[in-house]
Amino acid sequence: MLFRTRHQEKRNRSAATEQGKRHGFEAYLTIGAVH
């Protein structure tokens, strides 16, 4: 149970990181297009 929870936590964190990277990249492109 504990292992599963920790594994899920890790997966969620990595997913959030991926989402953050993608969002940051999109923001970068948008800013680049604006300027």
C-alpha positions as CSV (number, residue, x, y, z in Angstrom):
1,M,0.0,0.0,0.0
2,L,2.7,2.5,1.0
3,F,4.8,1.5,-2.0
4,R,1.9,2.0,-4.3
5,T,1.1,5.4,-2.9
6,R,4.7,6.5,-3.2
7,H,4.9,5.2,-6.8
8,Q,1.7,7.1,-7.6
9,E,3.1,10.2,-6.0
10,K,6.2,9.9,-8.1
11,R,4.2,9.4,-11.3
12,N,2.0,12.4,-10.5
13,R,5.1,14.5,-9.9
14,S,6.7,13.5,-13.2
15,A,3.5,14.1,-15.0
16,A,3.2,17.6,-13.4
17,T,6.8,18.3,-14.4
18,E,6.1,17.3,-18.0
19,Q,2.9,19.5,-18.1
20,G,4.9,22.4,-16.6
21,K,7.6,22.0,-19.3
22,R,5.1,22.0,-22.0
23,H,3.3,25.0,-20.6
24,G,6.5,26.9,-20.3
25,F,7.5,26.0,-23.8
26,E,4.1,27.3,-25.1
27,A,4.5,30.5,-23.1
28,Y,8.0,30.9,-24.6
29,L,6.7,30.5,-28.1
30,T,3.8,32.9,-27.4
31,I,6.2,35.5,-26.0
32,G,8.5,35.0,-28.9
33,A,5.7,35.5,-31.4
34,V,4.5,38.7,-29.6
35,H,7.9,40.4,-29.5
